[in-house]
Amino acid sequence: MSSSLPLPVANADSAPYWEAARERRLVIRKCKDCGELHFMPRHLCPNCWSDQLEWVDAKGTGAVHSFSIIRRASDPAFAHLLPYVTALIDLDEGPRMVTNIVGEDALSVRIGDRVKVTFEDRGNGALLPQFVRASA
């Protein structure tokens, strides 16, 4: 992948997520109090507001909930990728995440398609979780 693309920016809540991505693992948060699984990395459970959270490995599989094909880049760094697909993925564990669908058949994506995680190299060891359509 192009080194001109932005690197992920970690904060206190997301640092373990990005570290796991460097190990090619997709992780999500689990509340120790109510058991809710959620994504995106945050300090409090969005269900019960507990701060008793842990990181758990996700399978890295799910289904396309919705998608959009981007044909005009919002930033010049992404222009060489046009057209590309952004999507909402319903992970098999339940949480929904925003990501990209990548791969040769990305533009053929449909709602309901099964997908699996892959990791895009952004340089400096940073890996970004993205998804590819699962083989039929």
CORBELMO-V308116 format. One record per helix or strand of 3 or more residues. SS is the DSSP state (H for helix, E for strand). FROM is the first residue (numbers start at 1). TO is the last residue. If there is no record, write none. Layout:
SS,FROM,TO
SS,FROM,TO
This chain:
H,15,22
E,27,31
E,53,57
E,61,70
H,76,81
E,84,91
E,96,101
H,106,108
E,114,123
E,126,133
